[in-house]
Amino acid sequence: MQLNQQTDYALRVLMLLAEQESLEASRLYTIREIAEFHQISRNHLMKVVNSLVEQGFVQAQRGRNGGLKLGKPSKNIRIGDVVRGMENSWNLVECFSSAGSMCRIQSKCRLQHVFRQALQAFWEKLDEFSLADISSSPTKIVMFNE
């Protein structure tokens, strides 16, 4: 199992914004700054940020002094919620799909139960951690006008 690239980028954005949360002089970061800091595509990052804004994890302010900040305190953002919000599917095997399965042993298979328990344990572990738990000390992003 591997998380998609959007989830990876979403977690990077959120961790960076969370690091700034503790600073008295915290400021808003632009998509351009974040994309250059992480060396990822601005266009791709824009899609990720839009999803984070729609889900309430991030607030975006438009305008000259606009940018991004956390939509709620980092201690209130569970990692499991972020991953659930960014991933498209958790069909670990074909028989998990709502579209149906072509598996000939599905009616007698006990493997589904094992995978469902494993997936439940995965979510329970991710839900134990908040964004605050995984964020480190503030990171300095070099400003373009400095």
Buried (B, 14 or more C-beta within 10 A) or exposed (E): EEEEEBBBBBBBBBBBBBBBBEEEEBEBBBBEBBBBBBEBEEEEBEEBBEBBBEBEBBBBEEEEEEBBBBBEEBEEBBBBBBBBBBEEEBEBEEBBEEEEBEEEEBEEBEEBEEBEEEBEEBBEEBBEEBBBEBBEEBEEBEEEEE
